[in-house]
Amino acid sequence: MKVRLWGLVGLLLVGALALSLCGHGTRAEEPLPALLSGRVYDSQGQAVEGASVALHTAQPGEALSEAMTQSNGLFALLLPEAIPDSLTVHIERAHFEETDIGLSPAAIEALRAGQSVVLPDTTLARQTSLAFWMATLIFVGMLVVIAAGVLHNTLAALVGTSLVLAVSYLGPSLSEDLFIFDFSRALGYVDWNVIFLIMGMMIVIAVVERTGIFQWTAYQAYRLSGGRLWLLLPILMVVTGVASAFLDNVTTMLLMTPISIQIAIALGVNPLALLLPEVMASNVVGISTLIGTPTNILIGSYANITFNDFLVNLTPGVLLALVALVVYNEFIYRRELAARQAKELKTRSSPWPNRKAPVYSFSTLWMSSFSG
């Protein structure tokens, strides 16, 4: 009984193996379909995504095959079984001029022979339509509203975005040239890496701000200089610049301004003699790291530039610029920086800042250096 059972199992295994080999051989003999592929770029050499590509015969009619370009500009058209004597590839996308590409007889013969054909790279020319001028008008209007202070920056940006989407959805009923982009494509333009990085930095800044490390550092700079402005100015510039390299420029100045004004009043000088050099140092040194400015974050995300790439390539130039900036401000404010009698800074005792501040700062720097 056991012998019959094992024999039946062996027979089933042999049959399953034979069927698998037969099926594999049959699939291997099936020819791959012929494809017509190519890439689409704009005049700046950037890949065009979302362009509609259609294959037509010489006579107008329904498309034989259709496809959309991918993020790298690549498209692939699946050919029908019966290939006519004349074929034309039609490429169109909003804000670009339409393009028709005729296939040569040699390319058609190759497709009939079952061979895939790769078209030369296609360049689409930009089209300046009503949508372009409408988007430009909305953008300029948003900048004017922000500059005039009529609306908060965030609210002005949201209003501008809403107007762009409103024109895109309602405008085509009046004119096809009023289409800018739809909501799904708008989401594709959002760089979530930048948004979450800025959000994380804002959380770190909020925590570090409460530790009092900026006020403590400025107070120590005052003590180190002994009230001598010609020495205090470069120290405050370096402190502000280093802080701006790892925090937001605006936040750094908001934290440094109160103590700087207090130091200036104690020394009897114009506070602008300290604040303006700090602002310049914040802008110059802040560009040396990926997280120093929102602009660097956008550039790094788009061009795939890491934190260490920014630091290695920009630090030498930034240091030279900082030295030149110190010399420039020492000359411009030479009268304010004349020797004055040092006065005791009226402030609360200078306690050591919250011990968590160095932990937050160095952990952020360490993790950023290993990003990418």
Order of alpha helices (4+ residues) and beta strands (2+ residues): alpha-beta-beta-beta-beta-beta-beta-alpha-beta-beta-alpha-alpha-alpha-alpha-alpha-alpha-alpha-alpha-alpha-alpha-alpha
